[in-house]
Amino acid sequence: MIEAAANGNLPEYVSDAFPNSDSYWADIVADAAAAHRAGIIDVVAAFAHASEERLAFGCQQFLQDVLPMLVFDQSQVLELVVGLSEQSRGQGIPYYLSAWFSSWCEAKASRPWALLEAINTGSAPDYIRHSVCHSGLKVSRRRFLPALIRMAKNGSDDERWSATNLLGRFDGFHAHELDRAIQALRAAIRREKGAAVVAPLRSLLHVAANIAGKESEGVAAIADRSNSNDEHVRNAIASEMMFSISKAPEPLANAAFQALMAIGPGEDDTIDVVDQILSKTMAGQLAPAAHALLDHLLMSRSARMKKLDATATAILNSAPVSRSALIGTWLRSPSFRHFDAILEISSGVGENTPTFEIDMSAWSPEEALRAIRRSSAILLAFPGTLASILVSALRTAPISVRNQAEHLIFDPLLMTFWVVSRAYLERAVNSGPRHARDAIHRVLAAHDAYQAAIEAAYEIKELAPSEHHRTLVEQKHREERRAISKNAMKGSIFGEIFPTSVMLYGDAAVYDVYQSEDESVRQETQMVSQGFSTEVLRFDMVEPFWARYRRDMLLRDETDE
């Protein structure tokens, strides 16, 4: 190790020695610390001016272990921090030095203030300011709290950002000190413009959400800037509440939701954050505010449901009663933007599509008729979903609409999808009011007759290709696939480096991978059979243009929306 240090290769030596046994590594760290104290090696010079661009992980672990064992003055600390920061492409204090640097600053109350003065005079880099001030608050709040308040008011952009972040996120303030910090943050929120308002607003919201009795400060801060129509304010509110919404007092959460109601099209970054908030609040005491915000996003065209994927997942995973109530509200709405949300929230294939039990008993006939016609025209690709909506209409819609619902279950639903929709109806026929069960029985009987008529004239077995002909065609396709696979392996760079021979037998695949001319490694993979099926729509088999015509007829009374 001493020889490596003399030749300027101490980082390489340490990197090669890691990892090893714990006792061997501990001996290296202890020997290096002793050699540094004796003046035989200089850890600072060896690593602060290392030739490689980024230290290897072994070197980082070595510094984490050895630096707490050594004594340094301010100049040596700065030399090491600056040198290693440059090797980290100027990204600030390297993460593996942060704990040691903070503990060094906090070891003596005078050190943070001395470093702050060095930063102000330009003899220390500005990127250590935040860490220095945080350590200063721990050991000397009497000096650093007034300094941060002045910095928050008169400092540069970076100084104001650092000061306002620390004033709101330092958890060691006494009550009177916290009050002074809150006053400084309130003043900064009123004073700052544009993106500069984000740091003080987020800090004050952090205080309001996490410290009992301070929620009124957050509510007042939101009120101070809610009328400014500043998207930076909305982004700050959303970004902070995303982490605090689950523990924030209800008045603060409601104030935040109210401020976010001003979100408009184009605020994509804020909408991404709001998506996470909504996914956590669609149920519970904040559900009314969350539903109102979601409705605003949809109706203002600020976001579509496919962009709010976390919210969509939360809705689909919610309790069936609350999920169906929300979908029912959207179905009842005259706006197509709500119906678009239903279309985009519906996902899956076959029996995996979501189902809803909608209560239409309080709807007008016009509302129910519009809902089932729209559903039949647009949700046909999700037969399980459409079947659940139409069955809900059979059970709870006004009497004048039930005949239309019964007709739509047969045409287009059952005529298009024979399997999934029928399976749902066969389950639904055993529950619900008598009139709905009778209607489902009639529809199933009509579908039986329809299916029998189609199957009677659909396939003429005498005109189908013979078994011999089908075997020849399949053999031809198999040979074509094998030739394509062989040519792909020949053109692959990996095929040239690792030539393989493949032999199939029984229920396993064996691969011989040749590492040299005489040496190979055999790998065996058990073969399994996997498959899936999905129902194919049958309307186009009957009449190619009928599906589009039927859709247009169902929507003929809709507006241009």
C-alpha positions in Angstrom: 0.0 0.0 0.0 2.8 2.4 0.9 4.6 1.6 -2.4 1.3 2.2 -4.3 0.8 5.5 -2.6 4.4 6.6 -3.4 3.8 5.7 -7.1 0.5 7.6 -7.2 -1.6 4.4 -7.5 -3.3 4.2 -4.1 -6.8 4.4 -5.6 -6.0 1.5 -7.9 -4.6 -0.5 -5.0 -7.7 0.1 -2.9 -10.0 -0.8 -5.7 -8.2 -4.1 -6.4 -8.4 -5.0 -2.7 -12.2 -4.5 -2.6 -14.1 -6.7 -2.1 -12.4 -9.2 0.1 -13.0 -10.6 3.6 -14.2 -8.2 6.2 -11.1 -8.7 8.4 -8.7 -8.1 5.4 -10.6 -4.9 4.4 -10.6 -3.7 8.0 -6.8 -4.2 8.2 -6.3 -2.2 5.0 -8.5 0.7 6.4 -6.7 0.7 9.7 -3.2 0.5 8.1 -4.1 3.4 5.8 -5.3 5.5 8.7 -2.1 4.8 10.7 0.1 5.6 7.7 -1.7 8.9 7.1 -1.3 9.9 10.7 2.4 9.1 10.5 2.8 11.1 7.4 3.8 8.2 5.3 0.9 8.6 2.9 -1.5 11.5 2.2 -5.0 10.2 1.7 -6.2 13.7 0.6 -3.6 14.1 -2.1 -4.0 10.5 -3.3 -7.8 10.8 -3.9 -8.5 14.5 -4.4 -6.2 14.5 -7.5 -6.8 10.9 -8.8 -6.3 10.5 -12.5 -9.4 8.5 -13.2 -12.6 10.4 -14.0 -14.8 8.7 -11.4 -13.8 6.7 -8.4 -14.5 3.0 -8.3 -16.9 1.8 -5.8 -14.1 0.2 -3.7 -12.4 3.6 -3.4 -15.7 5.2 -2.4 -16.2 2.6 0.3 -12.6 3.1 1.5 -13.1 6.8 1.9 -16.4 6.2 3.8 -14.5 4.0 6.2 -11.2 5.8 6.6 -12.1 9.5 6.7 -13.9 9.4 10.0 -10.8 7.9 11.6 -8.6 10.9 10.5 -8.2 14.6 11.5 -8.3 17.3 8.8 -8.3 21.1 8.8 -10.6 23.2 6.7 -8.2 23.5 3.7 -7.8 19.7 3.5 -11.5 19.1 3.7 -12.1 21.6 0.9 -9.3 20.1 -1.2 -10.9 16.7 -0.9 -14.5 17.8 -1.5 -13.6 20.0 -4.5 -11.4 17.3 -6.1 -13.9 14.5 -5.8 -16.7 16.7 -6.9 -14.9 17.5 -10.1 -14.4 13.8 -10.7 -18.2 13.5 -10.2 -18.8 15.9 -13.1 -19.5 18.8 -10.7 -22.6 17.3 -9.2 -21.9 18.8 -5.7 -20.7 16.9 -2.7 -20.4 13.2 -3.7 -22.9 11.1 -1.8 -20.2 8.9 -0.2 -18.7 12.1 1.4 -21.9 13.7 2.6 -22.2 12.0 6.0 -18.5 12.5 6.8 -18.6 16.1 5.7 -21.7 16.9 7.9 -20.1 15.2 10.9 -16.9 17.1 10.4 -18.8 20.4 10.3 -20.8 19.6 13.4 -17.8 18.5 15.4 -17.1 22.1 16.3 -19.6 25.0 16.4 -17.1 27.3 14.7 -16.6 25.2 11.6 -19.9 25.8 9.7 -19.6 29.6 10.2 -16.0 29.6 9.0 -17.0 27.6 5.9 -20.0 30.0 5.2 -17.6 33.0 5.3 -15.3 31.1 2.9 -18.2 30.5 0.6 -19.2 34.2 0.7 -15.6 35.3 -0.1 -15.3 32.8 -3.0 -12.6 30.6 -1.4 -15.1 27.7 -1.1 -17.5 26.4 -3.7 -21.2 27.5 -3.5 -22.5 23.9 -3.8 -21.6 23.1 -0.2 -23.7 26.0 1.2 -26.8 23.9 1.8 -24.9 21.2 3.7 -22.9 23.8 5.7 -26.0 25.8 6.7 -27.9 22.6 7.7 -25.0 21.6 10.0 -24.8 25.2 11.2 -28.5 25.1 12.3 -27.7 21.9 14.3 -24.8 23.4 16.2 -25.4 27.2 16.2 -29.0 28.2 15.5 -28.4 31.5 17.2 -26.1 32.6 14.4 -27.5 30.7 11.5 -31.2 31.3 11.8 -30.8 35.1 11.4 -28.3 34.5 8.6 -30.8 32.3 6.7 -33.6 34.8 7.2 -31.4 37.5 5.7 -30.3 35.1 2.9 -34.0 34.3 2.1 -34.7 38.0 1.6 -31.6 39.4 0.0 -29.5 36.5 -1.3 -28.9 35.3 -4.8 -31.2 32.8 -6.5 -29.2 29.8 -5.1 -28.9 31.4 -1.7 -32.7 32.0 -1.5 -33.4 28.5 -2.6 -31.1 27.0 0.0 -32.3 29.3 2.8 -36.1 28.8 2.2 -35.6 25.0 1.9 -33.8 24.8 5.3 -36.2 27.2 7.1 -39.1 24.9 6.3 -37.5 21.4 6.5 -35.1 21.7 9.5 -36.7 19.7 12.3 -34.8 21.0 15.3 -36.3 24.4 15.7 -37.9 25.5 19.1 -41.4 27.0 18.9 -40.2 30.6 18.8 -37.6 29.8 16.2 -40.1 28.0 14.1 -42.4 31.1 14.2 -39.5 33.3 12.9 -38.9 30.8 10.1 -42.6 30.7 9.2 -42.7 34.5 9.0 -39.7 34.6 6.8 -41.3 32.0 4.5 -44.6 33.9 4.3 -42.7 37.0 3.3 -40.8 35.1 0.6 -44.0 33.6 -0.8 -45.5 37.1 -1.2 -42.3 38.5 -2.6 -41.1 35.9 -5.0 -42.3 35.6 -8.6 -42.3 32.7 -11.1 -40.3 29.6 -10.3 -38.7 31.3 -7.3 -41.9 30.9 -5.3 -41.6 27.1 -5.4 -39.0 26.6 -2.7 -40.6 28.8 0.0 -44.2 27.6 -0.7 -43.2 24.0 -0.6 -41.3 24.5 2.6 -44.2 26.2 4.3 -46.6 23.5 3.1 -44.2 20.9 4.5 -44.4 22.7 7.9 -48.2 22.9 7.8 -48.6 19.3 6.9 -46.2 17.8 9.4 -46.4 20.0 12.5 -49.5 20.0 14.5 -51.3 23.3 14.8 -49.6 24.9 11.8 -52.1 23.9 9.1 -53.5 27.5 9.1 -50.2 28.8 7.9 -50.3 26.5 4.9 -53.9 27.5 4.1 -53.0 31.2 4.4 -50.0 30.7 2.1 -52.1 29.0 -0.5 -54.6 31.9 -0.2 -51.8 34.4 -0.7 -51.0 33.1 -4.1 -54.1 31.3 -5.3 -55.3 34.3 -7.2 -52.1 34.8 -9.1 -52.9 32.2 -11.8 -49.3 31.1 -11.7 -48.6 27.5 -12.8 -45.4 27.5 -10.7 -47.6 27.9 -7.6 -49.8 25.0 -8.6 -46.8 22.9 -9.4 -45.4 23.7 -5.9 -48.6 22.8 -4.2 -49.0 19.6 -6.1 -45.4 18.5 -5.7 -45.4 19.0 -1.9 -48.9 17.6 -1.3 -48.0 14.4 -3.2 -45.8 13.4 -0.3 -48.0 14.9 2.5 -51.6 14.3 1.3 -52.1 11.2 3.5 -51.1 13.0 6.7 -52.1 16.6 5.9 -55.0 18.1 8.0 -58.2 18.2 6.1 -58.5 22.0 5.9 -55.0 22.1 4.3 -55.8 19.3 1.9 -59.0 20.9 0.8 -57.3 24.3 0.3 -54.7 22.5 -1.9 -57.4 20.8 -4.0 -59.2 24.1 -4.4 -56.0 25.8 -5.7 -55.4 23.0 -8.1 -58.8 23.5 -9.7 -57.2 26.3 -11.7 -55.0 23.8 -13.6 -55.3 24.3 -17.4 -54.2 22.6 -20.6 -50.4 22.3 -21.0 -49.5 22.0 -17.4 -48.2 18.4 -18.0 -45.7 18.3 -15.2 -48.2 19.4 -12.6 -50.8 17.0 -14.0 -48.4 14.0 -13.6 -48.0 14.9 -9.9 -51.8 15.4 -9.5 -52.3 12.0 -11.0 -50.4 10.5 -8.0 -52.4 12.6 -5.5 -55.8 11.6 -7.0 -54.8 7.9 -7.0 -54.4 8.2 -3.2 -57.5 10.2 -2.5 -60.3 8.7 -4.7 -61.6 7.0 -1.6 -61.9 8.3 2.0 -62.7 11.7 3.5 -61.0 13.6 0.6 -62.9 11.7 -2.1 -65.4 14.6 -2.8 -62.5 17.1 -3.4 -60.6 14.5 -5.5 -63.6 13.7 -7.6 -64.2 17.4 -8.2 -60.6 18.0 -9.3 -60.7 14.9 -11.6 -63.9 16.2 -13.2 -62.3 19.6 -13.7 -59.3 18.0 -15.5 -61.6 16.1 -17.8 -64.0 18.8 -18.6 -61.4 21.5 -19.1 -59.5 19.1 -21.5 -56.4 19.6 -19.2 -56.0 15.8 -19.1 -57.6 12.7 -20.5 -58.0 9.5 -18.5 -55.3 7.7 -20.4 -52.8 10.2 -19.1 -54.0 9.8 -15.5 -53.0 6.1 -15.5 -52.4 5.9 -11.7 -55.9 7.4 -11.1 -57.5 5.0 -13.5 -55.8 2.1 -11.8 -57.0 3.3 -8.4 -60.6 3.6 -9.7 -60.6 0.1 -11.1 -59.1 -1.3 -7.9 -61.6 0.5 -5.6 -64.6 -1.0 -4.0 -67.2 -2.1 -6.5 -69.9 0.2 -5.1 -67.8 3.4 -5.2 -66.4 2.5 -8.6 -69.8 1.9 -10.1 -71.1 5.1 -8.6 -68.4 7.1 -10.3 -68.9 5.4 -13.6 -72.6 6.0 -13.3 -72.1 9.7 -12.8 -70.0 9.8 -16.0 -72.6 7.7 -17.9 -75.3 10.1 -16.9 -73.4 13.2 -18.0 -74.4 14.7 -21.3 -70.8 15.5 -22.0 -68.8 13.1 -24.3 -65.7 14.0 -22.3 -67.0 11.9 -19.4 -67.8 9.1 -21.8 -64.3 9.3 -23.2 -63.0 8.7 -19.6 -65.1 5.5 -19.4 -63.8 4.3 -22.7 -60.2 5.0 -21.7 -60.6 3.5 -18.2 -62.0 0.3 -19.8 -59.1 -2.1 -20.5 -58.3 -5.7 -20.7 -59.4 -8.5 -23.0 -62.4 -10.8 -22.9 -63.5 -11.7 -19.4 -60.9 -9.4 -17.9 -62.7 -6.2 -18.8 -64.1 -4.3 -15.9 -67.8 -4.6 -15.0 -70.1 -2.2 -13.2 -73.4 -2.3 -11.5 -75.0 1.1 -12.2 -78.1 2.3 -10.4 -80.2 4.2 -12.9 -83.4 4.3 -10.8 -83.1 8.1 -10.4 -82.3 8.8 -14.0 -84.7 10.3 -16.5 -85.7 8.1 -19.5 -83.7 10.4 -21.8 -80.5 10.1 -19.6 -80.8 6.3 -19.5 -81.5 5.9 -23.2 -78.5 8.2 -24.1 -76.2 6.2 -21.8 -77.1 2.7 -23.2 -77.0 3.9 -26.9 -73.6 5.5 -26.3 -72.3 2.5 -24.6 -73.5 0.1 -27.3 -71.9 2.3 -30.0 -68.5 2.9 -28.3 -67.9 0.2 -25.7 -68.5 -2.8 -28.0 -64.8 -3.7 -27.9 -65.2 -4.4 -24.2 -68.1 -6.9 -24.2 -68.0 -7.7 -20.4 -68.2 -4.0 -19.6 -71.0 -3.3 -22.1 -73.0 -6.3 -20.9 -72.8 -5.1 -17.3 -74.1 -1.6 -18.2 -76.9 -3.0 -20.3 -77.9 -5.5 -17.6 -77.9 -2.6 -15.1 -80.3 -0.8 -17.4 -82.6 -3.8 -17.5 -82.7 -3.9 -13.7 -82.9 -0.3 -12.7 -83.6 2.0 -15.7 -87.0 3.6 -16.2 -89.6 1.2 -17.7 -89.7 2.9 -21.1 -86.0 2.2 -21.6 -85.9 -1.5 -20.7 -87.1 -2.7 -24.1 -84.4 -0.8 -25.8 -81.8 -2.2 -23.4 -83.0 -5.7 -24.1 -82.8 -5.1 -27.8 -79.2 -3.7 -27.6 -78.1 -6.7 -25.6 -79.0 -8.9 -28.5 -78.0 -6.5 -31.3 -75.2 -5.6 -31.4 -73.7 -7.2 -28.2 -74.6 -10.9 -28.6 -74.5 -10.8 -32.3 -70.9 -9.5 -32.2 -69.5 -11.4 -29.2 -71.0 -14.9 -28.5 -68.8 -16.0 -25.6 -67.9 -13.3 -23.1 -71.2 -11.4 -23.2 -73.2 -14.6 -23.0 -71.2 -15.9 -20.0 -72.0 -12.6 -18.2 -75.7 -12.9 -19.0 -75.8 -16.5 -17.8 -74.4 -15.4 -14.5 -76.7 -12.4 -14.3 -79.9 -14.4 -15.0 -79.8 -15.8 -11.5 -80.1 -12.4 -9.7 -81.9 -9.2 -10.0 -85.6 -8.3 -10.3 -88.0 -10.7 -12.0 -88.5 -8.5 -15.1 -84.8 -8.3 -15.7 -84.4 -12.1 -15.4 -87.3 -12.7 -17.8 -85.7 -10.3 -20.3 -82.3 -12.0 -20.1 -84.0 -15.4 -20.7 -85.7 -14.0 -23.8 -82.4 -12.6 -25.1 -80.6 -15.9 -24.5 -83.3 -17.8 -26.3 -83.1 -15.5 -29.2 -79.4 -15.8 -29.3 -79.7 -19.6 -29.3 -81.9 -19.5 -32.4 -79.6 -17.0 -34.1 -76.5 -19.0 -33.4 -78.1 -22.2 -34.7 -79.1 -20.5 -37.9 -75.6 -19.1 -38.4 -73.8 -22.4 -37.7 -76.2 -24.3 -40.0 -75.1 -22.3 -43.0 -71.7 -21.0 -42.0 -69.3 -23.9 -42.8 -69.6 -26.5 -45.6 -67.3 -29.2 -44.5 -67.2 -30.8 -48.0 -65.5 -27.7 -49.4 -62.8 -27.5 -46.7 -59.2 -28.5 -47.5 -58.4 -32.2 -46.9 -56.3 -33.3 -43.9 -53.5 -34.3 -46.2 -53.4 -30.8 -47.8 -53.4 -29.1 -44.4 -50.5 -31.3 -43.2 -48.5 -30.4 -46.3 -49.1 -26.6 -45.8 -48.1 -26.8 -42.1 -45.0 -28.7 -43.0 -44.1 -26.1 -45.6 -44.6 -23.3 -43.0 -42.5 -25.2 -40.4 -39.6 -25.5 -42.9 -39.8 -21.8 -43.8 -39.6 -20.8 -40.1 -36.7 -23.1 -39.5 -34.8 -21.6 -42.5 -35.5 -18.0 -41.2 -34.2 -18.9 -37.7 -31.1 -20.5 -39.2 -30.3 -17.5 -41.3 -30.9 -15.2 -38.4 -28.3 -17.1 -36.3 -25.8 -16.9 -39.1 -26.1 -13.2 -39.3 -25.9 -12.6 -35.6 -22.7 -11.5 -34.0 -23.5 -13.6 -31.0 -23.9 -16.6 -33.2 -20.3 -16.1 -34.5 -18.9 -15.7 -31.0 -20.9 -18.5 -29.4 -21.6 -21.3 -32.0 -24.4 -23.6 -30.8 -25.9 -26.8 -31.8 -29.5 -27.5 -30.8 -31.1 -30.9 -30.3 -34.7 -31.4 -29.3 -36.1 -34.4 -27.7 -38.9 -35.3 -25.4 -40.1 -32.4 -23.2 -36.8 -30.4 -23.0 -34.4 -28.4 -25.2 -30.6 -29.0 -24.9 -28.1 -26.4 -25.8 -24.4 -27.1 -26.2 -22.5 -23.9 -26.0 -18.9 -24.2 -27.2 -16.4 -22.2 -25.3 -13.5 -23.5 -27.3 -13.0 -26.2 -29.9 -12.9 -29.0 -27.3 -14.9 -27.5 -24.5 -18.6 -27.0 -24.3 -21.3 -26.3 -21.7 -24.6 -28.1 -21.9 -27.8 -26.3 -20.9 -31.2 -28.0 -20.6 -34.4 -26.1 -20.7 -37.7 -27.7 -19.9 -40.3 -27.1 -22.6 -43.8 -25.9 -21.6 -47.0 -25.3 -23.5 -48.4 -21.8 -23.1 -51.4 -20.3 -24.8 -54.2 -17.8 -24.6 -57.3 -17.0 -26.5 -59.5 -14.1 -27.1 -62.9 -13.9 -28.7 -63.0 -12.4 -32.2 -65.9 -10.2 -33.1 -68.4 -11.9 -35.5 -70.3 -8.9 -36.9 -67.8 -8.4 -39.8 -68.2 -12.0 -40.8 -71.8 -11.4 -41.3 -71.7 -8.0 -43.0 -68.4 -6.0 -43.2 -70.1 -2.6 -43.2 -72.9 -3.3 -40.7 -70.8 -2.5 -37.5 -70.0 1.0 -38.6 -73.5 1.7 -39.8 -74.9 0.4 -36.5 -72.6 2.7 -34.6 -73.6 5.7 -36.6 -77.3 5.0 -36.1 -76.8 4.7 -32.3 -75.1 8.1 -32.2 -77.3 9.8 -34.7 -78.9 12.1 -32.1 -75.6 13.2 -30.6 -74.1 16.6 -31.1 -70.8 17.3 -32.9 -69.0 16.7 -29.5 
